[in-house]
Amino acid sequence: MSSLSLLFCIGILVWLWLVSLKCRDIAVRTARASCAHQGLQFLDGTVSLRSIRPYYMNADDLGFKRTYLFDYSGDGISRQTACIVLHNTRVTSVIFEESRNERHDQAL
């Protein structure tokens, strides 16, 4: 392997690492803002990458689909999980777990 191709491979790996850090930062900010908007307590340090997959919608929309999980609390005691889906660096959805009390109230 030549020096140039080794340098190119290292450059690609550094670029992927930096993009991953940027995506995690976006997920943390989105989780914090979504919890504040819903009146929930965001549990710091709980944002974690669940999966990363390549995706292809059309010729202009090619990249990675990342799913991040985070924990939150509605009452300060219980712990629930939500997820954030990013396509490249664009947030496409934030999904909160339905609480047991809400399910019970809806069933009545």
C-alpha positions as CSV (number, residue, x, y, z in Angstrom):
1,M,0.0,0.0,0.0
2,S,1.4,3.3,-1.0
3,S,1.8,6.3,1.4
4,L,-0.8,8.2,-0.5
5,S,-3.5,5.6,-0.3
6,L,-2.7,5.1,3.4
7,L,-3.0,8.8,4.0
8,F,-6.3,8.8,2.1
9,C,-7.7,5.9,4.2
10,I,-6.7,7.7,7.4
11,G,-8.3,10.9,6.1
12,I,-11.6,9.1,5.4
13,L,-11.6,7.5,8.9
14,V,-11.0,10.9,10.5
15,W,-13.8,12.4,8.5
16,L,-16.3,9.6,9.4
17,W,-15.3,10.0,13.1
18,L,-15.9,13.8,13.0
19,V,-19.3,13.4,11.2
20,S,-20.3,10.8,13.9
21,L,-19.4,13.3,16.7
22,K,-21.4,16.0,15.0
23,C,-24.4,13.7,14.7
24,R,-24.2,12.7,18.3
25,D,-24.1,16.4,19.3
26,I,-27.2,17.0,17.1
27,A,-28.9,14.1,18.9
28,V,-28.1,15.5,22.3
29,R,-29.4,19.0,21.5
30,T,-32.5,17.5,19.9
31,A,-33.2,15.3,22.9
32,R,-32.7,18.2,25.3
33,A,-35.0,20.5,23.3
34,S,-37.6,17.9,22.8
35,C,-37.8,17.1,26.5
36,A,-38.0,20.7,27.4
37,H,-40.8,21.2,24.8
38,Q,-42.8,18.2,26.3
39,G,-42.1,19.3,29.9
40,L,-40.0,16.2,30.6
41,Q,-36.7,15.8,32.3
42,F,-33.9,14.8,30.0
43,L,-31.5,12.4,31.7
44,D,-28.0,13.6,30.8
45,G,-25.5,11.2,29.5
46,T,-28.0,8.7,28.1
47,V,-27.8,9.5,24.4
48,S,-26.3,6.4,22.7
49,L,-26.1,5.2,19.2
50,R,-28.4,2.3,18.6
51,S,-27.8,1.6,14.9
52,I,-26.2,3.0,11.9
53,R,-27.2,1.9,8.4
54,P,-26.7,3.1,4.9
55,Y,-29.8,4.4,3.1
56,Y,-30.7,5.4,-0.4
57,M,-33.8,7.4,-1.2
58,N,-32.8,8.8,-4.6
59,A,-29.6,10.0,-6.3
60,D,-29.6,13.2,-4.2
61,D,-30.4,11.5,-0.9
62,L,-27.7,9.1,-0.1
63,G,-26.0,8.5,3.2
64,F,-26.4,7.0,6.7
65,K,-29.5,6.5,8.9
66,R,-28.5,6.8,12.5
67,T,-30.8,5.9,15.4
68,Y,-30.0,7.3,18.9
69,L,-31.7,6.3,22.1
70,F,-32.0,8.5,25.2
71,D,-33.8,8.3,28.6
72,Y,-36.1,10.8,30.1
73,S,-38.4,11.1,33.1
74,G,-41.9,12.6,33.4
75,D,-42.1,12.5,37.1
76,G,-38.5,12.5,38.3
77,I,-38.7,8.9,39.4
78,S,-39.6,6.7,36.5
79,R,-37.3,6.2,33.5
80,Q,-38.5,5.9,29.9
81,T,-36.8,5.6,26.6
82,A,-37.1,7.7,23.4
83,C,-35.3,7.6,20.1
84,I,-34.1,10.1,17.5
85,V,-33.6,9.2,13.9
86,L,-31.1,11.1,11.7
87,H,-30.6,10.9,8.0
88,N,-27.0,12.2,7.7
89,T,-27.2,15.2,9.9
90,R,-30.9,15.9,9.5
91,V,-33.3,14.9,12.3
92,T,-36.2,13.1,10.7
93,S,-38.1,11.9,13.8
94,V,-38.2,12.0,17.6
95,I,-40.3,9.2,19.1
96,F,-41.2,9.2,22.8
97,E,-42.3,6.0,24.6
98,E,-46.0,6.1,25.6
99,S,-46.2,6.0,29.4
100,R,-48.2,3.3,31.2
101,N,-50.5,5.9,32.7
102,E,-51.4,7.4,29.4
103,R,-52.2,4.0,27.9
104,H,-54.3,3.2,30.9
105,D,-56.2,6.5,30.6
106,Q,-56.8,6.0,26.9
107,A,-58.2,2.5,27.5
108,L,-60.8,3.8,30.0
